[in-house]
Amino acid sequence: MDWFGLGGVLIENENIPSFIESHRAFCKKWEVTSPLHSNKIRGSRKPFRFKKEKREGFLTDLESLMVNAPVLCTACVIHRPGYLNRYRDHYKERLWQLCKTAFVILIERSAKYVLANGGEMEIRFERTGPNEDGKLISYLRDLKTSGNPFSAGTSEKYQPLSAEEFSTAIKGEPRGKTKNDPLMQLADLVLYPICKSKYSQYRTFDSLWDAGKIIDCCTDVDDSMKIKFSCFDDL
């Protein structure tokens, strides 16, 4: 499963406190003091190494926390080999890093949803390092200055946004958060099921879908707002 994905959740400001309280209650019940990290949980690594009976209960409650969160889950997931096969020979040294491609697609689709619903949004992301964080901030600045950077000929069918539209939809600059932020943890938790769903059926993704938490489930979204799976042609 060779992918690169950026994903997250869309949440109304007034719903943030209720999710934080649910997150706090979950952590208190399971005596969790570390961030809910998807990779560590799936690998049963400390502090998420439970006996079988306890682990089943923990995972059931964790899925409930995700499914009941007042959010919409979205993402851009790129198949690495497919991306290289499609673009490497054409662009060579000008080939974009996957993070730029995924960021532009994810943010544009989120911005389209927000604009369609008469709202505006702020972007919060999990900090990983000065260089990586700086790139995300610069990507958004470029979107607000120059609009969608993809080729006009190939992206026309996706209805690319202008710089003015990006500026209208997105307020301020992206704000970095640590892994301790409950919403950063939720974003991390939902991304893996989304990525996994492209390869095989995955229970947590199905639960999120059935609960209407995947943005594709919304009746008022078109294809240019839905989760994007890119360069998976050979699978």
Buried (B, 14 or more C-beta within 10 A) or exposed (E): EEBBBBBBBBBEEEEBEEBEEBBEEBBEEBEBEEBBBBEBBEEEEEBBEBEEEEBEEBBEBBBBBBBEBBBBBBBBBBBEEBBEEBBEEEEEEEBBEBBBBBBBBBBBBBBBBBBBEEEBBEBBBBBEEEEEBEBBBEBBEBBBEEBBBBEEEEBEEBEBBEBEBBBBBBEEBBEBBEBEBBBBBBBBBBBBBBBBBBEEEBEBBEBBBEBEBBBBBBEEBEEBBBBBBBBBEEE
